[in-house]
Amino acid sequence: MPAHDVIVVGVGTMGSAACDALARRGVSVLGLEQFGIPHSMGSHSGRTRMIRSAYREHPDYVVLVRRAADLWRDLERASGRTLLTPSGLIFIGSPKDQLLEESLQCVQQHGVRHEILSPADLRRRFPQFRLPTDRGAFIDLEAGFLRPEKCIESFTDRAFRHGGEIHTYEPVVAWKADGNGVEVQTSRGRYPAGRLVFTPGPWADRLLTDLGVKLTLTRQVQAWFRPLRPEMFGLDRFLPWTVQVDAERNIYGFPMVDDEIGVKVAEHSRVHRTTLEEVSRVPSAEDEALLRRELGQLLPDAAGPALSLQVCLYTNTPDHQFIIDLHPRWPAVVLACGFSGHGFKFAPVVGEALADLALEGRTGLPIQFLGLHRFR
Ligand SMILES: Cc1cc2nc3c(=O)[nH]c(=O)nc-3n(C[C@H](O)[C@H](O)[C@H](O)COP(=O)(O)OP(=O)(O)OC[C@H]3O[C@@H](n4cnc5c(N)ncnc54)[C@H](O)[C@@H]3O)c2cc1C
């Protein structure tokens, strides 16, 4: 008999959620993480992550994000920490912006609480922005932001409290499966188990070489600037925001949250392709200049001195939708990867789906659109 029912490889965002979901179902789970928990080498660092219901990318994301919001609330209660702030989120675009239009249609179709702002409303309500006068906006009133490092700590803590076992600084170097179960080899030893859940984030290509899907990494820089007028950028007067620049690029950011003294700004695009071998983890003067220029144009009173910059990674699938499925060859192996820069908000519902797949081989959650079949 193996010592563990399930092994989870990678205890970052999705892996910590999976360990938590599995431990709470009473199975014996071992999580293996190559770094500490949390850390800044993968996809989860940066103190804030948006959660939104305006999900034009696929209608089932709206169902999943609503379930995730309930589960975040449960985790928040269990941890006694503030994890999710339902601040709302403002989407800004030009009048002909198709993506903005589709996001608005999505909130209307799904009955997501929202508020439409005309260009005049936008200027009056948010004088912080300097935008062309035709820009309109809507606020997703069900949106907000999460604190990723605290979320991962809280999943991990709850997993421990339910008997989960987690090893840090123990990279998985190989694995095998057969009809009877799985075996994982790490830097310290070999572990047999009944089932295996892979949640390796940017390292997916190294462990999952036979999926037939090309995952690409992009380097994403997040920057914090001290506003020139801090009183304009607290949560009492400002919201998380995203401005659609063109079909491929948004600039987005957050107010000064918690006890922070700066606003955060970043670019959401998938143009800065990289690899694990060549990625520069040290922010450069060009990184700072690019984000300062964008912030200075959109929110001139926010673009004071730079406080810090951080490099993070997206793991992108060809269609930018996630992969959550059973391994095509080994039914005892479950995969969750390719979260393409928008997965964090779903972590607790992904954890639930992974626990279903590992223990029952199927799930009632609407994740069929995230299966590997779409690439065949
Ligand atoms: C700058 C930035 C901003 C983002 N903003 C948002 C947002 O606003 N809203 C949103 O919903 N999403 C956002 N995302 C996306 C979201 O953060 C990711 O989709 C999510 O964190 C991916 O989780 P993951 O578990 O796949 O990866 P990770 O959290 O990186 O976890 C993978 C883990 O696996 C471990 N691992 C890998 N290989 C091994 C091995 N061989 N042995 C042991 N351990 C291993 C890694 O060390 C890591 O801890 C953003 C991402 C970035 C980079």
The ligand as an SDF file (V2000), in Angstrom:
LIG
                    3D

 53 58  0  0  0  0  0  0  0  0999 V2000
    2.2260   39.4980  -13.4130 C   0  0  0  0  0  0  0  0  0  0  0  0
    1.0620   38.5710  -13.3510 C   0  0  0  0  0  0  0  0  0  0  0  0
   -0.2000   39.0850  -13.1180 C   0  0  0  0  0  0  0  0  0  0  0  0
   -1.3040   38.2360  -13.0600 C   0  0  0  0  0  0  0  0  0  0  0  0
   -2.5270   38.7780  -12.7940 N   0  0  0  0  0  0  0  0  0  0  0  0
   -3.5980   37.9580  -12.6410 C   0  0  0  0  0  0  0  0  0  0  0  0
   -4.8380   38.4990  -12.2220 C   0  0  0  0  0  0  0  0  0  0  0  0
   -4.9770   39.7140  -11.9940 O   0  0  0  0  0  0  0  0  0  0  0  0
   -5.8780   37.6390  -12.0480 N   0  0  0  0  0  0  0  0  0  0  0  0
   -5.7470   36.2930  -12.2780 C   0  0  0  0  0  0  0  0  0  0  0  0
   -6.7430   35.5780  -12.1070 O   0  0  0  0  0  0  0  0  0  0  0  0
   -4.5760   35.7500  -12.6580 N   0  0  0  0  0  0  0  0  0  0  0  0
   -3.4970   36.5530  -12.8470 C   0  0  0  0  0  0  0  0  0  0  0  0
   -2.2860   36.0380  -13.1940 N   0  0  0  0  0  0  0  0  0  0  0  0
   -2.1750   34.5960  -13.4960 C   0  0  0  0  0  0  0  0  0  0  0  0
   -2.0670   33.7400  -12.2690 C   0  0  0  0  0  0  0  0  0  0  0  0
   -1.2440   34.3170  -11.2910 O   0  0  0  0  0  0  0  0  0  0  0  0
   -1.5520   32.3770  -12.7180 C   0  0  0  0  0  0  0  0  0  0  0  0
   -2.4420   31.8850  -13.7240 O   0  0  0  0  0  0  0  0  0  0  0  0
   -1.4650   31.3850  -11.5910 C   0  0  0  0  0  0  0  0  0  0  0  0
   -0.6770   31.8920  -10.5450 O   0  0  0  0  0  0  0  0  0  0  0  0
   -0.8440   30.0830  -12.1400 C   0  0  0  0  0  0  0  0  0  0  0  0
   -0.7600   29.1470  -11.0890 O   0  0  0  0  0  0  0  0  0  0  0  0
    0.0930   27.8340  -11.2180 P   0  0  0  0  0  0  0  0  0  0  0  0
   -0.2300   27.0200  -10.0370 O   0  0  0  0  0  0  0  0  0  0  0  0
   -0.0880   27.2550  -12.5790 O   0  0  0  0  0  0  0  0  0  0  0  0
    1.6290   28.3390  -11.1630 O   0  0  0  0  0  0  0  0  0  0  0  0
    2.5070   28.7030   -9.8600 P   0  0  0  0  0  0  0  0  0  0  0  0
    1.7180   29.4870   -8.8900 O   0  0  0  0  0  0  0  0  0  0  0  0
    3.7750   29.3000  -10.3680 O   0  0  0  0  0  0  0  0  0  0  0  0
    2.7990   27.3060   -9.1980 O   0  0  0  0  0  0  0  0  0  0  0  0
    3.5480   26.2800   -9.8250 C   0  0  0  0  0  0  0  0  0  0  0  0
    4.3970   25.6500   -8.7230 C   0  0  0  0  0  0  0  0  0  0  0  0
    4.9470   24.4290   -9.1470 O   0  0  0  0  0  0  0  0  0  0  0  0
    6.2540   24.3250   -8.5970 C   0  0  0  0  0  0  0  0  0  0  0  0
    7.0070   23.3330   -9.3770 N   0  0  0  0  0  0  0  0  0  0  0  0
    7.2020   23.3220  -10.6950 C   0  0  0  0  0  0  0  0  0  0  0  0
    7.9460   22.2560  -11.0710 N   0  0  0  0  0  0  0  0  0  0  0  0
    8.2160   21.5710   -9.9300 C   0  0  0  0  0  0  0  0  0  0  0  0
    8.9360   20.3810   -9.6610 C   0  0  0  0  0  0  0  0  0  0  0  0
    9.5520   19.6760  -10.6300 N   0  0  0  0  0  0  0  0  0  0  0  0
    9.0150   19.9450   -8.3690 N   0  0  0  0  0  0  0  0  0  0  0  0
    8.3800   20.6250   -7.3660 C   0  0  0  0  0  0  0  0  0  0  0  0
    7.7130   21.7800   -7.5740 N   0  0  0  0  0  0  0  0  0  0  0  0
    7.6060   22.2410   -8.8480 C   0  0  0  0  0  0  0  0  0  0  0  0
    6.7700   25.7530   -8.7560 C   0  0  0  0  0  0  0  0  0  0  0  0
    7.9210   26.0140   -7.9900 O   0  0  0  0  0  0  0  0  0  0  0  0
    5.5620   26.5460   -8.3320 C   0  0  0  0  0  0  0  0  0  0  0  0
    5.5280   26.8060   -6.9570 O   0  0  0  0  0  0  0  0  0  0  0  0
   -1.1460   36.8520  -13.2670 C   0  0  0  0  0  0  0  0  0  0  0  0
    0.1220   36.3180  -13.4960 C   0  0  0  0  0  0  0  0  0  0  0  0
    1.2230   37.1700  -13.5400 C   0  0  0  0  0  0  0  0  0  0  0  0
    2.5830   36.5870  -13.8000 C   0  0  0  0  0  0  0  0  0  0  0  0
  1  2  1  0
  2  3  1  0
  2 52  2  0
  3  4  2  0
  4  5  1  0
  4 50  1  0
  5  6  2  0
  6  7  1  0
  6 13  1  0
  7  8  2  0
  7  9  1  0
  9 10  1  0
 10 11  2  0
 10 12  1  0
 12 13  2  0
 13 14  1  0
 14 15  1  0
 14 50  1  0
 15 16  1  0
 16 17  1  0
 16 18  1  0
 18 19  1  0
 18 20  1  0
 20 21  1  0
 20 22  1  0
 22 23  1  0
 23 24  1  0
 24 25  2  0
 24 26  1  0
 24 27  1  0
 27 28  1  0
 28 29  2  0
 28 30  1  0
 28 31  1  0
 31 32  1  0
 32 33  1  0
 33 34  1  0
 33 48  1  0
 34 35  1  0
 35 36  1  0
 35 46  1  0
 36 37  1  0
 36 45  1  0
 37 38  2  0
 38 39  1  0
 39 40  1  0
 39 45  2  0
 40 41  1  0
 40 42  2  0
 42 43  1  0
 43 44  2  0
 44 45  1  0
 46 47  1  0
 46 48  1  0
 48 49  1  0
 50 51  2  0
 51 52  1  0
 52 53  1  0
M  END
$$$$
